[in-house]
Amino acid sequence: MKNKNIFKTVLTGVMICGLTTILVAKDALDVLDKSRVAGRTFMPVADQTYVYHTNGDLWMGWDSYGNTGDQTCSAIIPGWVYPGSNQSAGHGYLNYNCRAGYWIIADKGGTLYEGTTGQYDISEGTEPGETSGSWGGSGSGYNKEPWVTNSTWTIPTAEITVNAIRRSWSFNGTSNTYFKVGEHDYNDFVIDEVHVINNGSTDIDGLVFGAKADHDCTWNVPFPDWDYAFWTDDIVDYDAEYLLTMELDGDDPGSAANDFGIDDPAREYRGVRVAQMPLEIDGTGYNTLAQGDVNHMWWTGDEDPQTAASRKTMATMVKGAGDKKEVNPSPMDMRYLQSYGPYALAAGDTLKFITAVLAGAGLANTQQAAANARKAYDWNWNLPKPPAAPQIAADGVITNAAGKVEVTWTYSDGKITAVDPDKGVADFAGFRIYKAATAPRQSSADIMSAEGVSADAEGDPSAGTKFTSAATGPYTLVLDIPAASVGDYGGNGTYTWTDENVAIGLTYWYYVAAYDEAGSDDVHGSVPSLESYYTMCYPMQAAPDGGGGQISSVPPATTVSVETLTYEGLSGTTTDVFVAPNPWRGNVMETFHGATTANTYFVRFYNVKSGDAIRVFDVGGNLVYESTASAAGSFDWNLVSRTRNQVVTGMYYWQVGDQSGKLAVIR
């Protein structure tokens, strides 16, 4: 993810996190197959396949039926998730899209036919088609973006074929920020181009097209935290300037309980809004669309329309009465719909709808993402291009014998000398290395303040607790290598940098970006220096639905492990057992590791041998804890006694094999 270079901290100590949550269904109508290895996933349906967009800031997933988002309502399958990441054991799911899709309703001579997706069953009248994806950019040693996917499905009763083409870009403009959207950021939106084709011999008198979503916007929710009903406090909003239908979190983190009296400790409000807007409807561009061309609706779970007629009524309220552009709801479990029509569609003709799915922290950043999506439309998807992204192999980040992290990336000489297809000149300017770590923990209030971002009035980031970074960031710039200095780090296409600022036990993520020189061209005018992003930096990973597909991965994690180190000078021998941290201090662990609970280990015994008995005693000689080392190397103790209680402040004596020592615990 993204973060300015404002957090530079020397990290010391030991840390590994584990997280356990209880999964329960959001809705009584959830259809879940608990046997699937990917977790709680939608029960397999014949011919149902998933495809994904991911660009770091916004995930969007859909299936071959036209369903958009997470049809499982499990927070497992990415779908309009901001800010990004399939983070299966940590943070990243700030919202997700539960059972979203398209409402396509055709009126033929007074009879309604529909192919509605995103309902509580997999579809209404829709038959699945094919899905595919590939890079759509220039390639040839320069940037390959956008990522373009194609889905086709049919509505047999209406003799309609639907083809959806989606485009996404990953690069984040001129600087790496976590919340702020700049005017050259192109990683906060996905373009959705949908063609509705009348393949029948009968004209359609009126066709309605809409996109329905059930976003669940929230504080920082672990993966997934179903013991906290975060879906009950959403707000729907509308912005007339950009024709935006939006959903945001309605929590009040200034109090001990949220709007529905649910206790929500240790969560972090981030001001996230997710939205959609039209760019072109039936040949009419956004700059000439009127408010009456856009139907904006919201409703609660118990108001779901159950028939084609009731869905058409809801999707065409703007033509009569009931459109809710000026009506904002109180926080509750919300659905929303943005729809257009009805439009006549003659036999053999096609209607085209181009929309943007986007996200941002606060209204101003959401509007900026919308403005950037409009620029992409104006340029006919020919965005300014950063250089190609460097590649880091799965084993490209390792811990060396000295306990430091080595980051190795590849970047061919051809990419360094590649010509920017817009500027007509080679403009490679250097590499930047970014890093995220599990400590110290981050604060949304601090990051927003540094970036000049204002959250919505519905939430107060300063009232939130700190959160632990993960593959989604925040990332800190740790090294800028100008083009003139790249030879200091390697050559012949392979480069290595050693991070000295790491600590045993902490987990780190890295990515390397290439950046270019500022310049101008005839299409885009003046363009600042742009940098690549990590969409293309890492190998593909298995899609979380368990169906065998692949999606672009987040940067891999590396933990500085004691087993890789070479010990010297430990009282003249490499076999002495030692304990770290010692003393263990609660305030230090909280500050640097975000962990003072029994879910994480706090003390590590080094140089243990397989089969060593490990015992801890209090000052009175009472046995507090005992275990046996199952392997040589190290042994972790989470400061929980054999009676399942956290040990209190005091002096303790440890015994490992035939060695012993003291350990101080300061709560």
N, C-alpha and C positions, 0 to 999 in steps of 0.2 A: 504494500500500500504506500501511503504517501506521508511525508513529514518533512518540515524544514529543518535545517541544520541548527537546531536550538537545544538539543539534548546531547551533551558530550560528557559522559560520566565514566570514571574508572570503576570497573565492576570487580568486586571481590566476593568470595564466598561460594556457597554450594546451593544448587537448586534443581529440582525436577518436579514438575506438577503432574497431578493426576486429577481427574474430574469424573464424578459419577452423577448421573441424573436419573430421574424416574420418568419413564415415558407413559403418557396417558393420551387418549384421543382428544382432539379439540372438539370434534362434533360427533354426535351419535351416529351419523351416517358415514363416518370414516370406514373405508373398506381396506383393511390392512392384512398383509400376509406376514405374520410374525416369524415365519421360518426362513425368510430370505436373509442371506448373509450380510446384505448391505444395511440391515436394520429394518425398520418398519417401512415397507414400501408398498406401493399400489399392487394389488393382486395382478399377476400377469394376464394380459389380454392379447389375443392373437393379433399379430402384425403391429403391435404398439411398439414404436421405437422412439428413443429420445435423442435430441440433438441439443447442443449448448453453444451459447456465446459466453465468453468471459474476457474481460479486458482489465481486470484488476479492480475497477471501481464498481462495476455493475455486471452481475450475472443475469443471464436470461436463458431459460430452458423451455422447451416445448416438445410435443410429440407429434407423431404422424397423423393424429386425429385433428390437429389444430389447437389442442389444449396448450395453454401458455402457463408457465410457472410450475409449482409443485402440486401435482394432482394427489399426492399422498397426504397433504396437510401435516407433514411430519417434520418439517424443517430439515430434511435430509437432502432432497434433490434441489439444486440451485434453481431459482426462478425469480428474477427481478430482485436479487439480493444485493444490498448495498451496506457497507463497502466490500463487496467481493468475498472470495475465498470459500472453498469447500474445506472448512477447518473442522475435521471430524472429532477433534478432542480439545477444543479450546474456544477462542473467541472469534468473531467474524460474522455470525448470523445476527445482524442488527434488525433485519426484517426478512420476510420471505413472502412469496406470492402463493396463496393457498387456493387451488382450484380456480384458475383464471382461464379465460379463453375468449372466443368470438361468438357473438350473436349475429347470425346471418338469417334473416327472415324474408321470404319471398311471397308476395301476394300475386296469385294468378287467378284472375276472375273472381276475387272474393274469397278464395281458399288460401289458407296460409300453409306454407311449407318452410321448414327450418332445418338448419344444420348448426345447432348450438353446442359449443364445447365449454368446458370448464364448469359443468354442472356437477351434481353429486353422483350421478353416474358418469361414465366416461364421455358420453356425447348424447346429443339428441339428433338423430337422423344423419349422422356423419359416418362415412366410411374412410378408413385410413388409407394413406397413400405412401409415397416414397419420401425419404429425407436424405440430404447429402450436404457436404460442406467442403470448402477449399479456400485458399488464399486468392484474393482478387486484385492484388497490387502488381507493381511493376516487376518485382523479383530482380533477376539479373544483378545480384550483389547489392541491391538497394532494398528499401523497405517493401515488405510483401503485403502490407495491410491494404484494404480491410479484409477481415475474415467474413466470407459470404456463405450463407447457408440457404438451402432451398427445401421447402416442404410443399407437397401437393396432396390434397384430400378431396373427397367428393360429397355432394349432398344428393343422393340418387333420386329422391322423390321430386326434387325441384329441377333435376337435370342440370346441376351446377357443379363446376369444378373450381376449386379454390387453390391458388398458388401463392405462397408467401415467400418472399425473398428478404433476408435480413442481413444487415451489414453492421459491423462494429469495428472500432479502432481502439488502440490501447494507449497511445502516447499522451503524455500529460503536460504538453506545452513546455514552458520555459523553466519551471522549477518543480521540485518534488514536494508537494504539500499534501496534508492529510485530509483537511476539510475544504479548503478554499478551491473554488473552480475559477481558473483564469480564462482569458479570452481566447487562448490557443490550446485549451484542454479539449481533447477529443476522446476521453475515456469514461465519460459519464452518461453516454447515451447509446442506444441501439436503434437503428432505423428499420422500420417494419413496412415493407412494400407488399400489399396484398392485392392480387388480381382476382376478381370474381367473374367467371365466364359462364354465360348462358349457353349451354350446349344443346338445349332443347329446340323444338320447333315452335314453341309458344312463347310470346312476349311475356315478360314479367312486368306487371303494372306498377309495382313499387317494391324496391329492395332496400332493406334496412341493414346497415353494417355497424356493429359496435364491438368494443373491447371491454369486457367485464373483469374486474380484479377484486380479490379479497386479500389485500396486503395486511400483514400483521407487523406493524412498526413498533419498536420496543426499545428499551434500554439494552445494554449489552447482555444478551442471553447466551449462556453456554449451549453446548450441542446436545440435543435441544432441551431446553429446560421446561418440560411440560408440567412440573409441579408449580409453575408460576403462570397464571392465566394472562399472558401478556397481550392476547388478542382482544381483550375486553376494553381497551382504552385508545382506540384509533379515532382520528379526526379527519374528515374530508374537507378539502378546500378547493377554491377555484380562482384562477388568475386570468382576468379578462385580457391583459396585455398580450400574453402568449397563448391564450386559449388552453390553459393547463388545468387538467383535472388531477388533483394531488391527494395523497394520504400521508399523515404524519402521526407521530406519537402524541397522545394526550396526557401523559403523566405529569404530575406535579411533584418533582423530586425534592421540593422544598419542605415537604412534610414526611413523617415517618411512614405514611401509607399513601398509596396513589388514589386516584379518583374513585376507585371502587373498594377502597379499604383493604387492599391486598398488601401485605407486608412485602417490601421489595428491597432488602438490604443488599449492599455490595453490587449494585448495578450502576451503570453509567449512562446518563442521558447524552445523546449525541446529535439531537436536532435533525434527524434524517427525514427527508421528504422523498417520496417516490411518485412519479407522475407520468402522464402521457398527454400528447397533444397532436393535432393534425398538421401536416405539412402540405398535403395536397388531397383534395376530395373531388373525384369525378372531373379531373382536369383543372380545377380551380386551386391556385396556390394560396399559401397561408396569408400573403399580404393583401388578398382581396376577399378572404373569408369574413363573414359577419358572425356575430354572436348567435344569431338564429340558425346558423349552419351546424352548430355544435350542441348536442344534447348532453347535459351534465346531470347525473343522478347519483344518489346514495341511498342506502337502506340498511336495515339491520337483518340479522340472520333469520328471524322469524317472519320476515317480509319477503323472502325469496319468491319471485313469481314462478308459478308451476306449469304454465301453459304457453304455447306459442303466442296466443292472443294477448296474454298478460305481459309477456316479454316485449311484444311489439308496442304495447301501450306505454310501457316504461321507457322504451328506446326512442319514442317519438314525442315525449312530453313537451319538448321545445316548440313543437308545431302548434301546441294548444296551451294547456296550463299544467303546471306541476314541475317544470324544470327548476332545479335547486341551485342555480348559480349564486343566488343571493341568500341562501339559507345554509348556515353552518351548523352541524349537529354537535351535541354534547358528546364527550368521549364514550364510545361503546364499540361493540364488535361490528365493524362496518364493511359493507361491500360498496364498490362504486362502478359506474358505467359511463364511458364516453362513447356516443354513437352519432351516426349521420344517416340522413335519408328521411323518407323513402325516395328512391330514384328509379325511374323507368329503365328497364334493361331489355332491349330487343333481342330476339333469337339470334345467336351467333355473336353478339356484342360482349364487350368486357367493361366492367367498372374497376377503376384503380383507386386504392386508398393508400396514402403514404402517411405514416404516423411515426412519432418518436417516443420511445420509452426512455426515461431519464431519471436522474436522482441528484440530490445535493443536500448539504447541511444548511438549513434555513432557507427562507424564501429567496433571498438575493442570489444565493449560489444555485438554487434550482432554476431561477430565471436565466442565469448565465449559461447553464447547461443547455437550456432551451435555445438561447441565442446561438450557441455553437452548433447545435443540431440544424438550425435554420441555415447557417453558413454552409454546412455540408450539403444541404439540399440545393442552395443557390449555386454551388460549385459542381453540381451534378456528381457528387461523391468524390471529386478530385481534390482531396484535402492536401495542404502542404505536407511534405514528407520528411520525417527525421531519418537518419541513417538506419541501416539494419541493426537489429539487436545482437549483442554478443551472445555466445552460447556457453552454458555451463553444464557439463555432463553430470550424471547422477552422482559420480564420485569426485566431482570437481571441488568440493569443499571438505577438507579433512583436518583432523587434529594431528600435528606432528609430534615427534618425540619430546620436544621442548614444551609441550602444552600450549602451543600457539595454533591459530587456524590459518591454513593455507587455502586461498581462493584462486582457482585456475579457470581461465576462460579462453575460448578460441575466437579469433577474428582474423579472417584471411587478409593478406595484403591487397587482394582484389577489392575487398569491402572498404579498406582504407582509401583506396584510390578511386572508388566508384563515383560516378557523376550523378549529382542530384538531377533527376529528370525534369524538375521544374526550373531550377536555376541554370542548368546547363554547364555546371562546373563541379569539380570534386570539392566537397566542403567539410570532410571529416575534421573535427576539432579536438577529439579526445575521448577519454573514458571517465565515468564517475562510478564509484563503488558505494553502495548503500547497505546498511546493516540494521537489523532489528534484533532485539534481545529480550529474554524473559525478565530481565532486571536492568535498570530500575523500572518500576511501573510508571504508567503515564496517566496524565489527567486531561480530560477533554477541555476543561476550562483553560488550562495553561496553553494547550495547543491552539485552541480557538483564539485566545487573546493574542498569541504570537502571530497568527495568520490574519488577524483582523476580521474574523468571522463572528457573526451574531446569530445565535440560535433563535428559534421561534419563542414567542412569549409563553407558550404552553409549558416550557421546561427550563430549568435553571441548571446549566452544566456544572456550576460551582458547588451544587449540592450533591453531586454524584461522587462515588468513590473512584479511586484510581483503578486502572485495568492493566492487565498483563499483555504485553505485545505478543504477536504471533506472526505467522507467515504473511498476514495482511498488513502488518505494520503496527504502529508507526515506524517508518524507516528514517534513519539518520544518515546524511552524507558524511562518509568517513574519509574519502580520498577523491581528489580531482586530479586526473592525469592529463595534462595538455598534450596535444599531438607531438610536440617536440620532445616529450619525455617518455613516450610509450616504450622506447627501446630499453629503458632502464628496468623494465618488468618482463622482458622476453623478446621474442621475435619469431619469424617464420610461422605466424598465425597462432602462437600459444603464449599466454601471459600469466604470470603468477604474482600475487601479492600476499604477504604474511601479516595477519592482524595480531599485533602484540597485546592489544587491549582486550583480553578475554580472561575468563575465570573458570576454574574447574567446576563442573557440574551445571553451568549455565547453558542454555540452548540459544543458538543464534541462527539467523537467516540472512543471506546475502543475495544481492543481484547486481549485475554490472550493466550500466547503460552506456551507449555511445551517443555523443552529441555532435551537432554540426555548427557551422558558423551562421550568423544572421545574414540576411540578404533580401532580395526582392525578386519577383517574377511578374509576368504579365497577368496571370490569373489571380494571384492572391495578394498582390501588392507587397508591402513591407512585411517581412516575416522574421520574428526573433529567432535566436538559436533554439533549436528543438532537440529533445533527447528521446531515445528509444525507451521502451518499457519492457517488463519481463514476460509479457505474453509469449514471446517467441524464444525466451532464454532457456527454458527448461523442458524436459521431456513430457510427453503426454502421460496422463494417469487414467486409471480405470474410472469410468463414470460411477457416481454413487448409487445409481439405481440398481446395480447388480446385473444389468443386461448385457454386459460385455463390451459396451462402447467406451470411447475414451474422450477426455476433455483436457484442455490445457491445464497443467499443474501450477500450483503456487511454488515459490522457491522451496527447496528441500531444507529440512532442519539439520543442524549438526550440534551435538552436545560435546563439550570439551570433557573427555572421559579420562579418568585417572589410569585406566588400563593401557592407554597408549603412551604414557609418560615413562621416561627414564629417570630413576632416582639416584641422586648422588649426594654424599655429605650428610646423610641422616645419622648423626652420631657415629660416623665412621662405617656404617653398614647400610645396605639397601634392604635389610629385612626387618628393621624396626617398625613396629606398629605406631601410627600416630592418628590423631583425631582432628578434624576440622569441620566447621569453625569451633574454636575453643578459646575464650568462652563463647557460648551461644547466647546472643542477645536478641530479644524479641523485637526491639525497635529497629535494629539493623536488618533483620530478616524481613520485616514488613517494608522497610524503605527500599531495599535493594532486590528483594525476591518476591514481594507481594504475597507472602505465605507465612502465617503463624498458626495454621490449623493442622490437624492430624492427616490431612489429605496429601501432604508433601513430606519428604524426608528432610531432616534438618541437620543431622550429624552423619558424617561418613567416616568409617574406620578404614584406613589405608594399610596395604601390605598384609592383609589377612591371608591365611592359607586355607585351602579346602578342608573342611572338617573341624576348623577351629571352633571351640565353644566361646561364645560371646556373652558376657554377663555384665550387668550394671548394678551397683549397690548404692544405697544412700549412706550417709555418714554414720548411721547406727548399725550398719552391716546388714541391713535387710535387702533381700534380693528384689530389685525393681524390675529387671528385664533380663530375659535370656533367650538365646537362639543359637543356631549353628550355621556357619558359613558354608554354603553349598558349592562355592567355587573360589578359586584363588583370585586375589586382586583387591576388591573393596567390598564393604558391607555397609548398607544404609540403615539408620535407625531414625524413626520419625518422632522420637521423644514421647512415645506412648508406652505406658507401663504394661506389664503382663496382666493387670486387671482392667486394661482398656481405658485408662485415664491418662491425660497429658501430665507429665511430671511438672512439679512446681519449681520455683526458684530455689537454688541450693547447690551445694557441692556434691558430686557423685564420683564414685570410683568405678573404673571399668577394668575388665579382665578379658583379654583375647589370647587364647591358648595359654602360654606360660608368661605372657607379658601383661603389664598393668600400668595404670596411670589415672590421672584425675581429669574430670570434666566439670566445668561450671555452666550452670543454666541460669540466665537472668531474664525473667519475664518482664 
